[in-house]
Amino acid sequence: MKDFSENRYDKMKYRRCCKSGVLLPSISLGLWHNFGEIDSFENAEKMLCYAFDNGITHFDLANNYGPPYGSAESTFGKVFKKDFVAHRNELFISSKAGYDMWSGPYGNWGSRKYMMNSLDDSLRRMNLDYVDLFYSHRYDPNTPLEETMQALVDIVRRGKALYIGISRYPKDAAAFAFKYLKERDVPCLIYQGRLNIFDREPENEILDLCMNSGVGFIGFTPLAQGLLTDKYLNGIPQNSRMSREHFLKSSCLTGKVLSKIKGLNNIALKRNQSLAQMSISWILNHKQVTSVIVGASSIKQLADNIKALKNSEFSIEELELINKYI
Ligand SMILES: NC(=O)c1ccc[n+]([C@@H]2O[C@H](COP(=O)([O-])OP(=O)(O)OC[C@H]3O[C@@H](n4cnc5c(N)ncnc54)[C@H](OP(=O)(O)O)[C@@H]3O)[C@@H](O)[C@H]2O)c1
C-alpha cells in the first residue's frame, strides 16, 4: 500500500457540484487514453498515484476505455487493489455505458438491459462494490428516455452507484432527463460535455440549463486532445496521440489551426502559463463548471496541468484576445 502525502488536500481546489453536497477537485483525471492493456501499467499506476497525491480525488472512466474495451477499468481495478483500497472513501470514481461495448443487440446505446449488465461488468473489472457516479454516456434516440433514466434510478436504489449523470445529451433530452430524475428523488448530479477554447457548444445553452436545474457541469477534452498545448507547435512528436492517427488526425493540424495555437501560446506565455495551463484555467473561469477532466500520458503533463490552478483569473482584454483564435 502506498503512502500518500498528508497535505494532499491542500494542493487542490475543490468546487461544489452545483446544489449537491458533492465537492469535486477542479481538475479530475480521465482514463480514456493511456490506461489500456496496450499501455504501460507502471506509467498508469504512477499517474493515478501522482494524481491522488496531489488532491485529485475524481477519476473518470467508461466501460469502453482501453484499448481493448474494458481494459482501462481493469488497469484501474489493479491499481485500486494495490494502492487505494484503504482510501476508498476518499475517492470519487465514475464510469459510463452508452457506446459500443460487446457484440449483439444488448451491448450498446441506452436499454435497461445494457446499462445494468454493463455496470455489473465495470464493477467487477474495477474491484469495486459501487461507483460514486454512473453515466448514460450518450443519448439514445431509439430507446424511450424513460427506460434509460429509470435504469439509472434503479441503479442508485440498488446501491450500485451513489449518483448518476448524463453525458453529451442534446438540450431537450437533458432537460427531460433532469426533470424525470428529480421527480424520482434521484437528481442528476452532473452533465459531462466537451468544452475547450476551440469547442464551445455547451456555452450556448447547456451550461445555463445545468445551472438552472441544479446540475453540475464537468468538461472533457479541455486540451482538444493535445492541440491546446505546446505539443504540436513544431511538428508531430512520436508517440503523441496525433501520431497514432486514430482519435486525433494529423489532418486537423492545418496551417490555420497551427497559427491559432501559436497565437494562443503567446497569450499564455504573457500570463506566465503554459498553453495547457491557460486552456484549463479558461474552462474553470466559467462559473457553471464544477471540474475539468484532463487526460495525460505522463506525470510531467499532469504536473503541468495541475499548475493551472495557480492562475485562474482572466482580464476582459485577455478573454477578448483569446476569442480571436476560436
Ligand atoms: N463523455 C465523453 O463522451 C468523453 C469523451 C472524451 C473524453 N472524455 C473524458 O475526458 C477525459 C480527457 O479527454 P482527453 O484525453 O481527450 O483530454 P485532453 O486533456 O484534451 O487531452 C489529453 C492529451 O493531451 C496531451 N497533453 C495533456 N497534458 C499535456 C501537457 N501539459 N502538455 C502537452 N500535452 C499534454 C496528451 O497527449 P499525448 O497522449 O499525445 O501525450 C494527453 O493524452 C477522458 O479521459 C475521459 O475521461 C469523455
The ligand as an SDF file (V2000), in Angstrom:
LIG
                    3D

 48 52  0  0  0  0  0  0  0  0999 V2000
  -18.1020   11.7990  -22.1020 N   0  0  0  0  0  0  0  0  0  0  0  0
  -17.4580   11.6140  -23.2160 C   0  0  0  0  0  0  0  0  0  0  0  0
  -18.0500   11.3070  -24.2630 O   0  0  0  0  0  0  0  0  0  0  0  0
  -15.9750   11.8300  -23.2390 C   0  0  0  0  0  0  0  0  0  0  0  0
  -15.2940   11.9370  -24.4640 C   0  0  0  0  0  0  0  0  0  0  0  0
  -13.9210   12.1390  -24.4380 C   0  0  0  0  0  0  0  0  0  0  0  0
  -13.2570   12.2450  -23.2250 C   0  0  0  0  0  0  0  0  0  0  0  0
  -13.9350   12.1040  -22.0500 N   0  0  0  0  0  0  0  0  0  0  0  0
  -13.2330   12.1760  -20.7440 C   0  0  0  0  0  0  0  0  0  0  0  0
  -12.3310   13.2660  -20.7360 O   0  0  0  0  0  0  0  0  0  0  0  0
  -11.0160   12.7960  -20.4470 C   0  0  0  0  0  0  0  0  0  0  0  0
   -9.9900   13.6690  -21.0900 C   0  0  0  0  0  0  0  0  0  0  0  0
  -10.1000   13.5790  -22.5100 O   0  0  0  0  0  0  0  0  0  0  0  0
   -8.8310   13.7980  -23.4150 P   0  0  0  0  0  0  0  0  0  0  0  0
   -7.7910   12.7700  -23.0760 O   0  0  0  0  0  0  0  0  0  0  0  0
   -9.2870   13.9130  -24.8070 O   0  0  0  0  0  0  0  0  0  0  0  0
   -8.3650   15.2230  -22.8330 O   0  0  0  0  0  0  0  0  0  0  0  0
   -7.3300   16.3310  -23.1880 P   0  0  0  0  0  0  0  0  0  0  0  0
   -6.8850   16.7740  -21.8310 O   0  0  0  0  0  0  0  0  0  0  0  0
   -7.9280   17.3300  -24.1120 O   0  0  0  0  0  0  0  0  0  0  0  0
   -6.1350   15.6200  -23.9680 O   0  0  0  0  0  0  0  0  0  0  0  0
   -5.2150   14.8160  -23.3050 C   0  0  0  0  0  0  0  0  0  0  0  0
   -3.9650   14.6400  -24.1530 C   0  0  0  0  0  0  0  0  0  0  0  0
   -3.3190   15.9020  -24.3380 O   0  0  0  0  0  0  0  0  0  0  0  0
   -1.9130   15.7590  -24.1910 C   0  0  0  0  0  0  0  0  0  0  0  0
   -1.4960   16.5300  -23.0030 N   0  0  0  0  0  0  0  0  0  0  0  0
   -2.0830   16.5670  -21.7830 C   0  0  0  0  0  0  0  0  0  0  0  0
   -1.4580   17.4270  -20.9690 N   0  0  0  0  0  0  0  0  0  0  0  0
   -0.4480   17.9710  -21.6850 C   0  0  0  0  0  0  0  0  0  0  0  0
    0.5340   18.9360  -21.3980 C   0  0  0  0  0  0  0  0  0  0  0  0
    0.5850   19.5240  -20.2090 N   0  0  0  0  0  0  0  0  0  0  0  0
    1.4220   19.2700  -22.3800 N   0  0  0  0  0  0  0  0  0  0  0  0
    1.3670   18.6850  -23.5900 C   0  0  0  0  0  0  0  0  0  0  0  0
    0.4420   17.7470  -23.9330 N   0  0  0  0  0  0  0  0  0  0  0  0
   -0.4610   17.4030  -22.9790 C   0  0  0  0  0  0  0  0  0  0  0  0
   -1.6370   14.2770  -24.0370 C   0  0  0  0  0  0  0  0  0  0  0  0
   -1.4670   13.7670  -25.3470 O   0  0  0  0  0  0  0  0  0  0  0  0
   -0.3750   12.6350  -25.7110 P   0  0  0  0  0  0  0  0  0  0  0  0
   -1.0410   11.3540  -25.3390 O   0  0  0  0  0  0  0  0  0  0  0  0
   -0.2060   12.8500  -27.1760 O   0  0  0  0  0  0  0  0  0  0  0  0
    0.8590   12.9180  -24.9050 O   0  0  0  0  0  0  0  0  0  0  0  0
   -2.9360   13.7690  -23.4430 C   0  0  0  0  0  0  0  0  0  0  0  0
   -3.1590   12.4040  -23.6970 O   0  0  0  0  0  0  0  0  0  0  0  0
  -11.0300   11.3490  -20.9200 C   0  0  0  0  0  0  0  0  0  0  0  0
  -10.0090   10.5780  -20.3420 O   0  0  0  0  0  0  0  0  0  0  0  0
  -12.3980   10.9280  -20.4790 C   0  0  0  0  0  0  0  0  0  0  0  0
  -12.3930   10.6340  -19.0950 O   0  0  0  0  0  0  0  0  0  0  0  0
  -15.2740   11.9090  -22.0450 C   0  0  0  0  0  0  0  0  0  0  0  0
  1  2  1  0
  2  3  2  0
  2  4  1  0
  4  5  1  0
  4 48  2  0
  5  6  2  0
  6  7  1  0
  7  8  2  0
  8  9  1  0
  8 48  1  0
  9 10  1  0
  9 46  1  0
 10 11  1  0
 11 12  1  0
 11 44  1  0
 12 13  1  0
 13 14  1  0
 14 15  2  0
 14 16  1  0
 14 17  1  0
 17 18  1  0
 18 19  2  0
 18 20  1  0
 18 21  1  0
 21 22  1  0
 22 23  1  0
 23 24  1  0
 23 42  1  0
 24 25  1  0
 25 26  1  0
 25 36  1  0
 26 27  1  0
 26 35  1  0
 27 28  2  0
 28 29  1  0
 29 30  1  0
 29 35  2  0
 30 31  1  0
 30 32  2  0
 32 33  1  0
 33 34  2  0
 34 35  1  0
 36 37  1  0
 36 42  1  0
 37 38  1  0
 38 39  2  0
 38 40  1  0
 38 41  1  0
 42 43  1  0
 44 45  1  0
 44 46  1  0
 46 47  1  0
M  CHG  2   8   1  16  -1
M  END
$$$$
